Every structure is written in structure tokens, then in C-alpha cells.
Amino acid sequence: MIKIKKVITALLSEQINNEDFLYQDAVLEYIEENEEIDFLLINEELPGEEIESFINKIKNIKIILFVNNSKNKEKLLNEKIYRIYTNGEIEIEELKNTIKEEN
């Protein structure tokens, strides 16, 4: 049986986001109300507090973080982050496969 994964996106794009996730508070509120989330795709510049503090509030969700440059990528490495990519580093199909292959 294939498990369908629930993925939410907060990538600073109204066209890509599942909901109105243009602020960290909106993401946290949604996560609190919906426990069945497997992945969160976020942009490091999502408005709110420091991204590290925001990430530390998220429990039991695999985080895929998109950063602007490789210096930030190294700085933000954290055991809570499943994958971290520099903007433009990964294609949509690769990202889908990464999520699909995770058990």
C-alpha cells in the first residue's frame, strides 16, 4: 500500500503555497490544527522570527528548507531539517521524487 504524503509549502509564492502561508505564524497555526503533515517546504526568508527559532518550534515534520546562498545552507544545517537546498538547486521532479521515496 502506498502512503500518500501530506506536504505543505511556505515558499513566499501565493501560486505555490497550499494555503495563505506567507508568514511563520500562519504555518504554525496550520500545523497545530492538522497533525497529519509529513513534509514542510519553506523559504528561509518566510516573515517572522529568526528561521532557526521557527524551525525549532516544528515537531515531527520533515522540513525541506530553501536558502538563498550556500553560506546560509551551511549555517542552517540542523538535525530537524530533512534536506536543505540553495534556491534553484533542485528541479520540481527531483523534489517530488525525494518526497515520494521517503518512508
Gaussian input, Z-matrix of N, CA and C with variables (Angstrom, degrees):
# hf/3-21g

backbone

0 1
 N
 C     1     B1
 C     2     B2     1     A1
 N     3     B3     2     A2     1     D1
 C     4     B4     3     A3     2     D2
 C     5     B5     4     A4     3     D3
 N     6     B6     5     A5     4     D4
 C     7     B7     6     A6     5     D5
 C     8     B8     7     A7     6     D6
 N     9     B9     8     A8     7     D7
 C    10    B10     9     A9     8     D8
 C    11    B11    10    A10     9     D9
 N    12    B12    11    A11    10    D10
 C    13    B13    12    A12    11    D11
 C    14    B14    13    A13    12    D12
 N    15    B15    14    A14    13    D13
 C    16    B16    15    A15    14    D14
 C    17    B17    16    A16    15    D15
 N    18    B18    17    A17    16    D16
 C    19    B19    18    A18    17    D17
 C    20    B20    19    A19    18    D18
 N    21    B21    20    A20    19    D19
 C    22    B22    21    A21    20    D20
 C    23    B23    22    A22    21    D21
 N    24    B24    23    A23    22    D22
 C    25    B25    24    A24    23    D23
 C    26    B26    25    A25    24    D24
 N    27    B27    26    A26    25    D25
 C    28    B28    27    A27    26    D26
 C    29    B29    28    A28    27    D27
 N    30    B30    29    A29    28    D28
 C    31    B31    30    A30    29    D29
 C    32    B32    31    A31    30    D30
 N    33    B33    32    A32    31    D31
 C    34    B34    33    A33    32    D32
 C    35    B35    34    A34    33    D33
 N    36    B36    35    A35    34    D34
 C    37    B37    36    A36    35    D35
 C    38    B38    37    A37    36    D36
 N    39    B39    38    A38    37    D37
 C    40    B40    39    A39    38    D38
 C    41    B41    40    A40    39    D39
 N    42    B42    41    A41    40    D40
 C    43    B43    42    A42    41    D41
 C    44    B44    43    A43    42    D42
 N    45    B45    44    A44    43    D43
 C    46    B46    45    A45    44    D44
 C    47    B47    46    A46    45    D45
 N    48    B48    47    A47    46    D46
 C    49    B49    48    A48    47    D47
 C    50    B50    49    A49    48    D48
 N    51    B51    50    A50    49    D49
 C    52    B52    51    A51    50    D50
 C    53    B53    52    A52    51    D51
 N    54    B54    53    A53    52    D52
 C    55    B55    54    A54    53    D53
 C    56    B56    55    A55    54    D54
 N    57    B57    56    A56    55    D55
 C    58    B58    57    A57    56    D56
 C    59    B59    58    A58    57    D57
 N    60    B60    59    A59    58    D58
 C    61    B61    60    A60    59    D59
 C    62    B62    61    A61    60    D60
 N    63    B63    62    A62    61    D61
 C    64    B64    63    A63    62    D62
 C    65    B65    64    A64    63    D63
 N    66    B66    65    A65    64    D64
 C    67    B67    66    A66    65    D65
 C    68    B68    67    A67    66    D66
 N    69    B69    68    A68    67    D67
 C    70    B70    69    A69    68    D68
 C    71    B71    70    A70    69    D69
 N    72    B72    71    A71    70    D70
 C    73    B73    72    A72    71    D71
 C    74    B74    73    A73    72    D72
 N    75    B75    74    A74    73    D73
 C    76    B76    75    A75    74    D74
 C    77    B77    76    A76    75    D75
 N    78    B78    77    A77    76    D76
 C    79    B79    78    A78    77    D77
 C    80    B80    79    A79    78    D78
 N    81    B81    80    A80    79    D79
 C    82    B82    81    A81    80    D80
 C    83    B83    82    A82    81    D81
 N    84    B84    83    A83    82    D82
 C    85    B85    84    A84    83    D83
 C    86    B86    85    A85    84    D84
 N    87    B87    86    A86    85    D85
 C    88    B88    87    A87    86    D86
 C    89    B89    88    A88    87    D87
 N    90    B90    89    A89    88    D88
 C    91    B91    90    A90    89    D89
 C    92    B92    91    A91    90    D90
 N    93    B93    92    A92    91    D91
 C    94    B94    93    A93    92    D92
 C    95    B95    94    A94    93    D93
 N    96    B96    95    A95    94    D94
 C    97    B97    96    A96    95    D95
 C    98    B98    97    A97    96    D96
 N    99    B99    98    A98    97    D97
 C   100   B100    99    A99    98    D98
 C   101   B101   100   A100    99    D99
 N   102   B102   101   A101   100   D100
 C   103   B103   102   A102   101   D101
 C   104   B104   103   A103   102   D102
 N   105   B105   104   A104   103   D103
 C   106   B106   105   A105   104   D104
 C   107   B107   106   A106   105   D105
 N   108   B108   107   A107   106   D106
 C   109   B109   108   A108   107   D107
 C   110   B110   109   A109   108   D108
 N   111   B111   110   A110   109   D109
 C   112   B112   111   A111   110   D110
 C   113   B113   112   A112   111   D111
 N   114   B114   113   A113   112   D112
 C   115   B115   114   A114   113   D113
 C   116   B116   115   A115   114   D114
 N   117   B117   116   A116   115   D115
 C   118   B118   117   A117   116   D116
 C   119   B119   118   A118   117   D117
 N   120   B120   119   A119   118   D118
 C   121   B121   120   A120   119   D119
 C   122   B122   121   A121   120   D120
 N   123   B123   122   A122   121   D121
 C   124   B124   123   A123   122   D122
 C   125   B125   124   A124   123   D123
 N   126   B126   125   A125   124   D124
 C   127   B127   126   A126   125   D125
 C   128   B128   127   A127   126   D126
 N   129   B129   128   A128   127   D127
 C   130   B130   129   A129   128   D128
 C   131   B131   130   A130   129   D129
 N   132   B132   131   A131   130   D130
 C   133   B133   132   A132   131   D131
 C   134   B134   133   A133   132   D132
 N   135   B135   134   A134   133   D133
 C   136   B136   135   A135   134   D134
 C   137   B137   136   A136   135   D135
 N   138   B138   137   A137   136   D136
 C   139   B139   138   A138   137   D137
 C   140   B140   139   A139   138   D138
 N   141   B141   140   A140   139   D139
 C   142   B142   141   A141   140   D140
 C   143   B143   142   A142   141   D141
 N   144   B144   143   A143   142   D142
 C   145   B145   144   A144   143   D143
 C   146   B146   145   A145   144   D144
 N   147   B147   146   A146   145   D145
 C   148   B148   147   A147   146   D146
 C   149   B149   148   A148   147   D147
 N   150   B150   149   A149   148   D148
 C   151   B151   150   A150   149   D149
 C   152   B152   151   A151   150   D150
 N   153   B153   152   A152   151   D151
 C   154   B154   153   A153   152   D152
 C   155   B155   154   A154   153   D153
 N   156   B156   155   A155   154   D154
 C   157   B157   156   A156   155   D155
 C   158   B158   157   A157   156   D156
 N   159   B159   158   A158   157   D157
 C   160   B160   159   A159   158   D158
 C   161   B161   160   A160   159   D159
 N   162   B162   161   A161   160   D160
 C   163   B163   162   A162   161   D161
 C   164   B164   163   A163   162   D162
 N   165   B165   164   A164   163   D163
 C   166   B166   165   A165   164   D164
 C   167   B167   166   A166   165   D165
 N   168   B168   167   A167   166   D166
 C   169   B169   168   A168   167   D167
 C   170   B170   169   A169   168   D168
 N   171   B171   170   A170   169   D169
 C   172   B172   171   A171   170   D170
 C   173   B173   172   A172   171   D171
 N   174   B174   173   A173   172   D172
 C   175   B175   174   A174   173   D173
 C   176   B176   175   A175   174   D174
 N   177   B177   176   A176   175   D175
 C   178   B178   177   A177   176   D176
 C   179   B179   178   A178   177   D177
 N   180   B180   179   A179   178   D178
 C   181   B181   180   A180   179   D179
 C   182   B182   181   A181   180   D180
 N   183   B183   182   A182   181   D181
 C   184   B184   183   A183   182   D182
 C   185   B185   184   A184   183   D183
 N   186   B186   185   A185   184   D184
 C   187   B187   186   A186   185   D185
 C   188   B188   187   A187   186   D186
 N   189   B189   188   A188   187   D187
 C   190   B190   189   A189   188   D188
 C   191   B191   190   A190   189   D189
 N   192   B192   191   A191   190   D190
 C   193   B193   192   A192   191   D191
 C   194   B194   193   A193   192   D192
 N   195   B195   194   A194   193   D193
 C   196   B196   195   A195   194   D194
 C   197   B197   196   A196   195   D195
 N   198   B198   197   A197   196   D196
 C   199   B199   198   A198   197   D197
 C   200   B200   199   A199   198   D198
 N   201   B201   200   A200   199   D199
 C   202   B202   201   A201   200   D200
 C   203   B203   202   A202   201   D201
 N   204   B204   203   A203   202   D202
 C   205   B205   204   A204   203   D203
 C   206   B206   205   A205   204   D204
 N   207   B207   206   A206   205   D205
 C   208   B208   207   A207   206   D206
 C   209   B209   208   A208   207   D207
 N   210   B210   209   A209   208   D208
 C   211   B211   210   A210   209   D209
 C   212   B212   211   A211   210   D210
 N   213   B213   212   A212   211   D211
 C   214   B214   213   A213   212   D212
 C   215   B215   214   A214   213   D213
 N   216   B216   215   A215   214   D214
 C   217   B217   216   A216   215   D215
 C   218   B218   217   A217   216   D216
 N   219   B219   218   A218   217   D217
 C   220   B220   219   A219   218   D218
 C   221   B221   220   A220   219   D219
 N   222   B222   221   A221   220   D220
 C   223   B223   222   A222   221   D221
 C   224   B224   223   A223   222   D222
 N   225   B225   224   A224   223   D223
 C   226   B226   225   A225   224   D224
 C   227   B227   226   A226   225   D225
 N   228   B228   227   A227   226   D226
 C   229   B229   228   A228   227   D227
 C   230   B230   229   A229   228   D228
 N   231   B231   230   A230   229   D229
 C   232   B232   231   A231   230   D230
 C   233   B233   232   A232   231   D231
 N   234   B234   233   A233   232   D232
 C   235   B235   234   A234   233   D233
 C   236   B236   235   A235   234   D234
 N   237   B237   236   A236   235   D235
 C   238   B238   237   A237   236   D236
 C   239   B239   238   A238   237   D237
 N   240   B240   239   A239   238   D238
 C   241   B241   240   A240   239   D239
 C   242   B242   241   A241   240   D240
 N   243   B243   242   A242   241   D241
 C   244   B244   243   A243   242   D242
 C   245   B245   244   A244   243   D243
 N   246   B246   245   A245   244   D244
 C   247   B247   246   A246   245   D245
 C   248   B248   247   A247   246   D246
 N   249   B249   248   A248   247   D247
 C   250   B250   249   A249   248   D248
 C   251   B251   250   A250   249   D249
 N   252   B252   251   A251   250   D250
 C   253   B253   252   A252   251   D251
 C   254   B254   253   A253   252   D252
 N   255   B255   254   A254   253   D253
 C   256   B256   255   A255   254   D254
 C   257   B257   256   A256   255   D255
 N   258   B258   257   A257   256   D256
 C   259   B259   258   A258   257   D257
 C   260   B260   259   A259   258   D258
 N   261   B261   260   A260   259   D259
 C   262   B262   261   A261   260   D260
 C   263   B263   262   A262   261   D261
 N   264   B264   263   A263   262   D262
 C   265   B265   264   A264   263   D263
 C   266   B266   265   A265   264   D264
 N   267   B267   266   A266   265   D265
 C   268   B268   267   A267   266   D266
 C   269   B269   268   A268   267   D267
 N   270   B270   269   A269   268   D268
 C   271   B271   270   A270   269   D269
 C   272   B272   271   A271   270   D270
 N   273   B273   272   A272   271   D271
 C   274   B274   273   A273   272   D272
 C   275   B275   274   A274   273   D273
 N   276   B276   275   A275   274   D274
 C   277   B277   276   A276   275   D275
 C   278   B278   277   A277   276   D276
 N   279   B279   278   A278   277   D277
 C   280   B280   279   A279   278   D278
 C   281   B281   280   A280   279   D279
 N   282   B282   281   A281   280   D280
 C   283   B283   282   A282   281   D281
 C   284   B284   283   A283   282   D282
 N   285   B285   284   A284   283   D283
 C   286   B286   285   A285   284   D284
 C   287   B287   286   A286   285   D285
 N   288   B288   287   A287   286   D286
 C   289   B289   288   A288   287   D287
 C   290   B290   289   A289   288   D288
 N   291   B291   290   A290   289   D289
 C   292   B292   291   A291   290   D290
 C   293   B293   292   A292   291   D291
 N   294   B294   293   A293   292   D292
 C   295   B295   294   A294   293   D293
 C   296   B296   295   A295   294   D294
 N   297   B297   296   A296   295   D295
 C   298   B298   297   A297   296   D296
 C   299   B299   298   A298   297   D297
 N   300   B300   299   A299   298   D298
 C   301   B301   300   A300   299   D299
 C   302   B302   301   A301   300   D300
 N   303   B303   302   A302   301   D301
 C   304   B304   303   A303   302   D302
 C   305   B305   304   A304   303   D303
 N   306   B306   305   A305   304   D304
 C   307   B307   306   A306   305   D305
 C   308   B308   307   A307   306   D306

   B1=1.4502
   B2=1.5327
   B3=1.3047
   B4=1.4576
   B5=1.5243
   B6=1.3201
   B7=1.4634
   B8=1.5210
   B9=1.3099
   B10=1.4591
   B11=1.5237
   B12=1.3004
   B13=1.4568
   B14=1.5198
   B15=1.3165
   B16=1.4629
   B17=1.5197
   B18=1.3161
   B19=1.4585
   B20=1.5222
   B21=1.3263
   B22=1.4563
   B23=1.5270
   B24=1.3198
   B25=1.4582
   B26=1.5227
   B27=1.3175
   B28=1.4574
   B29=1.5225
   B30=1.3187
   B31=1.4555
   B32=1.5237
   B33=1.3232
   B34=1.4668
   B35=1.5163
   B36=1.3058
   B37=1.4593
   B38=1.5205
   B39=1.3104
   B40=1.4591
   B41=1.5224
   B42=1.3252
   B43=1.4619
   B44=1.5292
   B45=1.3342
   B46=1.4610
   B47=1.5202
   B48=1.3141
   B49=1.4624
   B50=1.5151
   B51=1.3593
   B52=1.4641
   B53=1.5248
   B54=1.2879
   B55=1.4561
   B56=1.5325
   B57=1.3043
   B58=1.4682
   B59=1.5299
   B60=1.3323
   B61=1.4608
   B62=1.5212
   B63=1.2968
   B64=1.4546
   B65=1.5251
   B66=1.3499
   B67=1.4609
   B68=1.5207
   B69=1.3203
   B70=1.4641
   B71=1.5246
   B72=1.3262
   B73=1.4694
   B74=1.5249
   B75=1.3215
   B76=1.4673
   B77=1.5211
   B78=1.3157
   B79=1.4701
   B80=1.5234
   B81=1.3272
   B82=1.4678
   B83=1.5258
   B84=1.3018
   B85=1.4642
   B86=1.5308
   B87=1.3173
   B88=1.4602
   B89=1.5296
   B90=1.3217
   B91=1.4612
   B92=1.5247
   B93=1.3179
   B94=1.4621
   B95=1.5217
   B96=1.3144
   B97=1.4632
   B98=1.5267
   B99=1.3210
   B100=1.4635
   B101=1.5237
   B102=1.3124
   B103=1.4569
   B104=1.5241
   B105=1.2816
   B106=1.4628
   B107=1.5349
   B108=1.3000
   B109=1.4634
   B110=1.5243
   B111=1.3290
   B112=1.4566
   B113=1.5227
   B114=1.3345
   B115=1.4559
   B116=1.5199
   B117=1.3301
   B118=1.4599
   B119=1.5196
   B120=1.3198
   B121=1.4600
   B122=1.5207
   B123=1.3317
   B124=1.4649
   B125=1.5231
   B126=1.3109
   B127=1.4539
   B128=1.5218
   B129=1.3244
   B130=1.4654
   B131=1.5289
   B132=1.3269
   B133=1.4648
   B134=1.5284
   B135=1.3201
   B136=1.4606
   B137=1.5328
   B138=1.3414
   B139=1.4677
   B140=1.5218
   B141=1.3057
   B142=1.4559
   B143=1.5110
   B144=1.3176
   B145=1.4692
   B146=1.5262
   B147=1.3297
   B148=1.4621
   B149=1.5266
   B150=1.3113
   B151=1.4680
   B152=1.5261
   B153=1.3323
   B154=1.4660
   B155=1.5271
   B156=1.3174
   B157=1.4723
   B158=1.5159
   B159=1.3137
   B160=1.4625
   B161=1.5308
   B162=1.3228
   B163=1.4717
   B164=1.5228
   B165=1.3144
   B166=1.4638
   B167=1.5284
   B168=1.3136
   B169=1.4655
   B170=1.5331
   B171=1.3079
   B172=1.4629
   B173=1.5201
   B174=1.3020
   B175=1.4653
   B176=1.5273
   B177=1.3107
   B178=1.4753
   B179=1.5232
   B180=1.3105
   B181=1.4634
   B182=1.5203
   B183=1.3022
   B184=1.4632
   B185=1.5305
   B186=1.3141
   B187=1.4600
   B188=1.5243
   B189=1.3189
   B190=1.4593
   B191=1.5228
   B192=1.3295
   B193=1.4566
   B194=1.5235
   B195=1.3169
   B196=1.4594
   B197=1.5221
   B198=1.3390
   B199=1.4656
   B200=1.5182
   B201=1.3244
   B202=1.4632
   B203=1.5185
   B204=1.3229
   B205=1.4645
   B206=1.5205
   B207=1.3152
   B208=1.4626
   B209=1.5272
   B210=1.3320
   B211=1.4715
   B212=1.5243
   B213=1.3180
   B214=1.4650
   B215=1.5224
   B216=1.3132
   B217=1.4628
   B218=1.5287
   B219=1.3194
   B220=1.4647
   B221=1.5219
   B222=1.3203
   B223=1.4608
   B224=1.5282
   B225=1.3212
   B226=1.4606
   B227=1.5227
   B228=1.3336
   B229=1.4618
   B230=1.5243
   B231=1.3055
   B232=1.4570
   B233=1.5193
   B234=1.3080
   B235=1.4700
   B236=1.5277
   B237=1.3136
   B238=1.4677
   B239=1.5196
   B240=1.3366
   B241=1.4586
   B242=1.5191
   B243=1.3243
   B244=1.4582
   B245=1.5266
   B246=1.3336
   B247=1.4713
   B248=1.5291
   B249=1.3139
   B250=1.4580
   B251=1.5272
   B252=1.3192
   B253=1.4614
   B254=1.5178
   B255=1.3153
   B256=1.4507
   B257=1.5260
   B258=1.3207
   B259=1.4692
   B260=1.5274
   B261=1.3070
   B262=1.4563
   B263=1.5190
   B264=1.3220
   B265=1.4653
   B266=1.5261
   B267=1.3094
   B268=1.4625
   B269=1.5197
   B270=1.3236
   B271=1.4602
   B272=1.5269
   B273=1.3139
   B274=1.4592
   B275=1.5310
   B276=1.3170
   B277=1.4679
   B278=1.5228
   B279=1.3308
   B280=1.4645
   B281=1.5262
   B282=1.3164
   B283=1.4535
   B284=1.5280
   B285=1.3174
   B286=1.4661
   B287=1.5217
   B288=1.3214
   B289=1.4585
   B290=1.5243
   B291=1.3198
   B292=1.4651
   B293=1.5136
   B294=1.2979
   B295=1.4688
   B296=1.5272
   B297=1.3040
   B298=1.4664
   B299=1.5214
   B300=1.3364
   B301=1.4573
   B302=1.5208
   B303=1.3231
   B304=1.4516
   B305=1.5229
   B306=1.3170
   B307=1.4867
   B308=1.4849
   A1=109.07
   A2=116.65
   A3=122.01
   A4=108.96
   A5=115.64
   A6=120.05
   A7=108.39
   A8=116.11
   A9=120.88
   A10=106.90
   A11=115.50
   A12=119.93
   A13=110.16
   A14=114.76
   A15=120.24
   A16=107.92
   A17=115.52
   A18=122.84
   A19=108.26
   A20=115.91
   A21=118.87
   A22=108.35
   A23=114.97
   A24=120.39
   A25=110.69
   A26=114.40
   A27=122.05
   A28=106.18
   A29=115.13
   A30=121.67
   A31=113.40
   A32=116.78
   A33=122.26
   A34=112.82
   A35=115.59
   A36=120.43
   A37=108.34
   A38=116.37
   A39=119.55
   A40=112.09
   A41=117.53
   A42=120.75
   A43=111.94
   A44=117.78
   A45=121.75
   A46=112.02
   A47=117.97
   A48=120.87
   A49=111.92
   A50=114.78
   A51=120.71
   A52=111.12
   A53=115.51
   A54=122.91
   A55=107.20
   A56=115.92
   A57=120.35
   A58=108.96
   A59=116.27
   A60=121.79
   A61=110.76
   A62=116.50
   A63=120.30
   A64=111.27
   A65=116.93
   A66=123.23
   A67=109.18
   A68=116.49
   A69=120.96
   A70=111.93
   A71=117.63
   A72=120.39
   A73=111.96
   A74=116.95
   A75=120.36
   A76=110.60
   A77=116.85
   A78=120.87
   A79=110.14
   A80=116.85
   A81=120.40
   A82=111.85
   A83=116.63
   A84=120.90
   A85=110.62
   A86=116.89
   A87=121.08
   A88=110.55
   A89=116.85
   A90=120.67
   A91=110.87
   A92=117.52
   A93=121.47
   A94=111.71
   A95=117.32
   A96=121.88
   A97=113.36
   A98=117.72
   A99=122.34
   A100=109.58
   A101=116.52
   A102=121.57
   A103=114.36
   A104=119.65
   A105=122.93
   A106=113.38
   A107=118.56
   A108=121.58
   A109=108.97
   A110=116.12
   A111=120.97
   A112=112.80
   A113=117.15
   A114=122.19
   A115=110.85
   A116=114.58
   A117=122.20
   A118=106.90
   A119=116.57
   A120=122.14
   A121=106.74
   A122=116.47
   A123=119.69
   A124=111.44
   A125=113.57
   A126=122.31
   A127=107.39
   A128=117.51
   A129=121.01
   A130=112.70
   A131=117.74
   A132=121.06
   A133=113.19
   A134=117.55
   A135=120.64
   A136=108.17
   A137=118.17
   A138=120.50
   A139=113.34
   A140=113.93
   A141=122.80
   A142=108.87
   A143=115.79
   A144=120.12
   A145=111.00
   A146=116.83
   A147=120.91
   A148=109.11
   A149=117.38
   A150=121.24
   A151=111.50
   A152=118.00
   A153=120.60
   A154=111.22
   A155=117.27
   A156=121.30
   A157=110.82
   A158=115.89
   A159=120.85
   A160=110.36
   A161=116.44
   A162=121.09
   A163=110.81
   A164=117.67
   A165=120.73
   A166=113.26
   A167=117.99
   A168=121.42
   A169=112.10
   A170=117.05
   A171=121.20
   A172=110.02
   A173=116.56
   A174=122.21
   A175=110.49
   A176=115.90
   A177=123.65
   A178=115.08
   A179=117.16
   A180=121.54
   A181=107.05
   A182=116.95
   A183=120.84
   A184=108.02
   A185=115.16
   A186=120.80
   A187=109.50
   A188=115.50
   A189=121.78
   A190=105.25
   A191=114.73
   A192=121.50
   A193=110.06
   A194=116.02
   A195=122.31
   A196=108.17
   A197=115.82
   A198=121.72
   A199=109.45
   A200=116.02
   A201=120.56
   A202=113.73
   A203=117.54
   A204=118.28
   A205=111.11
   A206=116.17
   A207=121.00
   A208=112.70
   A209=119.01
   A210=119.88
   A211=109.92
   A212=115.94
   A213=119.58
   A214=110.59
   A215=116.26
   A216=120.87
   A217=109.96
   A218=116.85
   A219=121.03
   A220=111.31
   A221=116.95
   A222=121.63
   A223=112.25
   A224=116.90
   A225=121.13
   A226=114.32
   A227=118.10
   A228=118.88
   A229=109.01
   A230=115.81
   A231=121.81
   A232=107.19
   A233=117.37
   A234=119.96
   A235=112.61
   A236=118.44
   A237=121.23
   A238=113.11
   A239=116.43
   A240=120.26
   A241=109.71
   A242=116.01
   A243=122.07
   A244=110.83
   A245=116.92
   A246=122.60
   A247=107.63
   A248=114.86
   A249=120.20
   A250=107.50
   A251=115.32
   A252=121.15
   A253=109.97
   A254=115.09
   A255=120.37
   A256=106.70
   A257=117.42
   A258=120.48
   A259=110.01
   A260=116.76
   A261=122.61
   A262=114.02
   A263=118.39
   A264=121.91
   A265=112.94
   A266=117.62
   A267=120.40
   A268=109.95
   A269=115.44
   A270=121.89
   A271=109.32
   A272=116.58
   A273=122.39
   A274=111.53
   A275=118.32
   A276=121.01
   A277=111.43
   A278=117.58
   A279=121.17
   A280=110.19
   A281=115.76
   A282=120.85
   A283=110.44
   A284=116.70
   A285=120.70
   A286=110.51
   A287=116.95
   A288=120.58
   A289=112.23
   A290=117.44
   A291=121.29
   A292=110.09
   A293=116.79
   A294=121.38
   A295=110.13
   A296=117.39
   A297=122.65
   A298=111.90
   A299=117.05
   A300=121.33
   A301=113.45
   A302=118.79
   A303=121.38
   A304=109.94
   A305=115.64
   A306=120.42
   A307=111.00
   D1=133.74
   D2=179.22
   D3=-91.77
   D4=128.04
   D5=177.71
   D6=-87.90
   D7=126.29
   D8=175.74
   D9=-78.64
   D10=129.78
   D11=-178.63
   D12=-95.00
   D13=140.66
   D14=176.74
   D15=-96.30
   D16=120.99
   D17=-176.96
   D18=-122.05
   D19=131.19
   D20=172.48
   D21=-117.48
   D22=148.42
   D23=-177.24
   D24=-122.75
   D25=137.26
   D26=174.89
   D27=-135.83
   D28=74.17
   D29=-171.10
   D30=-110.07
   D31=21.17
   D32=178.95
   D33=62.24
   D34=34.17
   D35=177.91
   D36=-141.34
   D37=116.51
   D38=-179.90
   D39=-62.56
   D40=-25.90
   D41=-179.68
   D42=-74.99
   D43=-27.81
   D44=-176.12
   D45=-95.82
   D46=-34.64
   D47=-174.78
   D48=-64.11
   D49=143.97
   D50=176.87
   D51=-66.48
   D52=-42.00
   D53=-175.38
   D54=-127.34
   D55=-159.06
   D56=177.58
   D57=-91.01
   D58=64.18
   D59=-176.74
   D60=-94.75
   D61=67.14
   D62=179.46
   D63=-103.30
   D64=2.65
   D65=178.44
   D66=-142.26
   D67=149.99
   D68=179.50
   D69=-59.16
   D70=-40.50
   D71=-178.53
   D72=-58.79
   D73=-38.61
   D74=179.43
   D75=-65.62
   D76=-38.29
   D77=178.18
   D78=-64.93
   D79=-48.11
   D80=-179.64
   D81=-61.31
   D82=-41.40
   D83=178.71
   D84=-61.80
   D85=-43.79
   D86=179.35
   D87=-64.14
   D88=-42.96
   D89=179.91
   D90=-61.90
   D91=-41.15
   D92=179.02
   D93=-62.39
   D94=-34.25
   D95=-177.90
   D96=-86.82
   D97=-16.36
   D98=-175.76
   D99=-130.98
   D100=101.36
   D101=-173.76
   D102=-80.67
   D103=-16.25
   D104=-172.72
   D105=-91.13
   D106=38.29
   D107=-178.22
   D108=-96.66
   D109=130.19
   D110=-179.75
   D111=-96.09
   D112=-40.74
   D113=-175.62
   D114=-133.08
   D115=145.29
   D116=171.95
   D117=-126.25
   D118=120.80
   D119=175.27
   D120=-101.61
   D121=118.89
   D122=-177.18
   D123=-133.03
   D124=155.45
   D125=174.50
   D126=-97.88
   D127=138.66
   D128=-178.27
   D129=-60.29
   D130=-20.70
   D131=-177.13
   D132=-95.11
   D133=12.16
   D134=177.49
   D135=-56.17
   D136=121.69
   D137=-175.42
   D138=-57.43
   D139=139.66
   D140=-179.94
   D141=148.46
   D142=-146.33
   D143=-179.47
   D144=-78.37
   D145=-175.84
   D146=176.21
   D147=-55.15
   D148=138.90
   D149=-174.46
   D150=-59.85
   D151=-34.69
   D152=179.36
   D153=-62.41
   D154=-42.77
   D155=178.58
   D156=-64.74
   D157=-41.60
   D158=178.74
   D159=-61.01
   D160=-47.84
   D161=-179.39
   D162=-60.28
   D163=-38.78
   D164=-179.01
   D165=-66.27
   D166=-17.74
   D167=178.14
   D168=-82.82
   D169=-13.89
   D170=-175.02
   D171=-91.24
   D172=126.56
   D173=-177.17
   D174=-116.07
   D175=141.03
   D176=170.55
   D177=58.17
   D178=30.45
   D179=176.57
   D180=-131.36
   D181=134.70
   D182=176.61
   D183=-77.64
   D184=126.75
   D185=-176.16
   D186=-104.81
   D187=128.08
   D188=170.40
   D189=-110.75
   D190=116.12
   D191=-172.99
   D192=-108.01
   D193=134.54
   D194=176.31
   D195=-108.35
   D196=126.48
   D197=-178.12
   D198=-119.14
   D199=164.12
   D200=-177.13
   D201=-81.52
   D202=-32.12
   D203=-178.63
   D204=-147.68
   D205=165.64
   D206=-174.30
   D207=-67.40
   D208=-26.01
   D209=176.53
   D210=-62.94
   D211=-42.64
   D212=177.67
   D213=-66.22
   D214=-35.13
   D215=-179.99
   D216=-59.08
   D217=-46.80
   D218=179.85
   D219=-67.79
   D220=-39.69
   D221=-177.83
   D222=-66.76
   D223=-35.43
   D224=-173.05
   D225=-92.25
   D226=0.17
   D227=178.42
   D228=-54.31
   D229=132.43
   D230=-170.80
   D231=-156.11
   D232=144.91
   D233=-179.50
   D234=-63.69
   D235=-18.24
   D236=178.86
   D237=-81.58
   D238=-13.07
   D239=-177.37
   D240=-94.72
   D241=123.21
   D242=-179.28
   D243=-72.24
   D244=-48.11
   D245=176.79
   D246=-145.12
   D247=152.78
   D248=176.57
   D249=-136.04
   D250=130.40
   D251=-177.38
   D252=-127.90
   D253=145.48
   D254=169.77
   D255=-77.86
   D256=140.69
   D257=-179.48
   D258=-49.57
   D259=131.76
   D260=179.48
   D261=84.51
   D262=0.17
   D263=-175.76
   D264=-79.99
   D265=-23.33
   D266=-175.06
   D267=-130.43
   D268=143.98
   D269=177.30
   D270=-87.81
   D271=156.42
   D272=-178.82
   D273=-55.94
   D274=-44.52
   D275=-178.78
   D276=-62.30
   D277=-39.70
   D278=177.43
   D279=-63.61
   D280=-41.50
   D281=179.93
   D282=-63.57
   D283=-43.82
   D284=177.19
   D285=-59.04
   D286=-43.52
   D287=179.45
   D288=-65.25
   D289=-37.63
   D290=177.16
   D291=-60.00
   D292=-45.34
   D293=-179.13
   D294=-69.92
   D295=-42.88
   D296=-178.38
   D297=-62.70
   D298=-39.05
   D299=-175.82
   D300=-77.86
   D301=-19.17
   D302=-178.97
   D303=-69.56
   D304=130.79
   D305=179.20
   D306=-98.26

